[in-house]
Amino acid sequence: MRMTLGALGAGLIALAGSLHAPAVARADDPTVTVFTDVLEPGGYREVPGTSRRIVAAPGERVVLHVDRFAMRTVEPLTGQQALGTTTGLFCPSEQRPNGSHYGNNIVPVLNETVEPAVRWVFRAPHTSGVQVYTCKLAVDFYSNNAPVGTDVRVTSTTGAIRLHAENAYEGVDHWVLPDTLDPVQHAWGVVPAGETAVTLDHTYAPVSPADPAIAVRQDAQLTTCTRQRPYRACPVGEHQFSEVSTWVEAQPLDPAGAVCGAPRTGPVSSARISSAEHHRTMPNALELPKAELPADCRRVRLSLRVQVKSGDPVLVHGGYSTSGEAATAYSHGYAYEYRPAVVPLADRLPWATPVSR
C-alpha cells in the first residue's frame, strides 16, 4: 500500500537500536579506544584514527563509509538504565546537512552492543581551484539514568576503524529526507501498524554508458511511538514495541516519466524495535544491473518502503540534527554507477546484510 503523509509533529531524538544481533560483535574484538566518563559534557568525541583528508575539485562528490565497529559500556547497564549514542560522520561545510548519523540506545539485555553503519556523500562546496577538507567520525553520548562515570569500549575485528573515501564512481547522486511533518521535531511522517509508507522518493538518471550497474543506498532513522515518550506526531503507544521492515524499490521510467515495467526490490531489513531501544537507523541497499531495465526505460524512481507489521506506530525522521560543526541527516539516500569487476562495493555493509524477502 502506498501512503502519503501530511504535516503534524515529533520530537528531538534520544537515539537507539541495533540492526542485527549483538553476537556479531565479539567480546574479544581488539579495543580501538575507551571513552571515559561519557556523560561529562563536551559534545562529540572523535574516534581515534578516523580523520580523513579529502582533496577535491569544485563540486566533486565523494562516497564516504566507515569500517564495521562496535560499542558497549565497560560495566553492563542494569534495570531501566539506558545510554543514548549518536555516531556522526561529517565534513566541514557551510552546507546543511554536512553529514549523517546512526542513532542507538544501549539498553540492558535487549541491546547491549551498538554497531553503527554510517555512510554519506560529501560534495565539495567551493567553486574554484582545489581544496582540502578533513572529514571525521565522532560519537556523542547522553542519558537520564546511566551511572555517573560510565565508560564505553569501542572495538573492531581488526583493532582499527577507517573512514574510506571513494571518488571513482560515476553519476553520484544524493538526497536527504525533508522534515515536512514537523521541522521543529524533525519528523517526516508516522506509519501506523499494518501500513507501508513510501519515503525517500527520488528519480535517478544514469549518466555513464560504460558502467553496467547502479548501486542504491537508502538509510532511515525510525522511532517507535511509545507510551512513555510520545512525540507530538505520535499516537500514544500500546504495545511497547514495533515490528518493522524496510527495503529499497526501483521503478523504471520511460523518457516521459511514466512507469515502465515491474519495479525491482532490494533485500528486506527487519527489526523488532522495543520501547527501551526506542530509535533505530535502518540501512538498506539495492544492486541494479542496467540490463534488467526495459529498453528505453533507463531512469528509475527510487524509494524506501517502511512497513510496520505490528505493534506501535513508527515515526520516520527527516531533516537534520545540529551539534556544533556537525549537521547530521536523519534519513538520506544516494546512488551511483559502477563496474562490478573494477570497483568493490565496500559501502554496502556486508557485515549487516539484511535478510532476504
Secondary structure as GFF3:
##gff-version 3
##sequence-region A 1 357
A	DSSP	three_ten_helix	22	24	.	.	.	ID=ss1
A	DSSP	beta_strand	31	35	.	.	.	ID=ss2
A	DSSP	beta_strand	45	46	.	.	.	ID=ss3
A	DSSP	beta_strand	52	56	.	.	.	ID=ss4
A	DSSP	beta_strand	61	66	.	.	.	ID=ss5
A	DSSP	beta_strand	70	73	.	.	.	ID=ss6
A	DSSP	beta_strand	83	90	.	.	.	ID=ss7
A	DSSP	beta_strand	99	106	.	.	.	ID=ss8
A	DSSP	beta_strand	119	123	.	.	.	ID=ss9
A	DSSP	beta_strand	131	142	.	.	.	ID=ss10
A	DSSP	beta_strand	152	155	.	.	.	ID=ss11
A	DSSP	beta_strand	163	166	.	.	.	ID=ss12
A	DSSP	beta_strand	170	176	.	.	.	ID=ss13
A	DSSP	beta_strand	187	191	.	.	.	ID=ss14
A	DSSP	beta_strand	196	204	.	.	.	ID=ss15
A	DSSP	beta_strand	213	224	.	.	.	ID=ss16
A	DSSP	beta_strand	241	253	.	.	.	ID=ss17
A	DSSP	beta_strand	264	265	.	.	.	ID=ss18
A	DSSP	beta_strand	269	274	.	.	.	ID=ss19
A	DSSP	beta_strand	279	289	.	.	.	ID=ss20
A	DSSP	three_ten_helix	290	292	.	.	.	ID=ss21
A	DSSP	beta_strand	299	311	.	.	.	ID=ss22
A	DSSP	beta_strand	314	317	.	.	.	ID=ss23
A	DSSP	beta_strand	320	323	.	.	.	ID=ss24
A	DSSP	beta_strand	326	329	.	.	.	ID=ss25
A	DSSP	beta_strand	332	338	.	.	.	ID=ss26
A	DSSP	three_ten_helix	346	348	.	.	.	ID=ss27
A	DSSP	three_ten_helix	350	352	.	.	.	ID=ss28
###
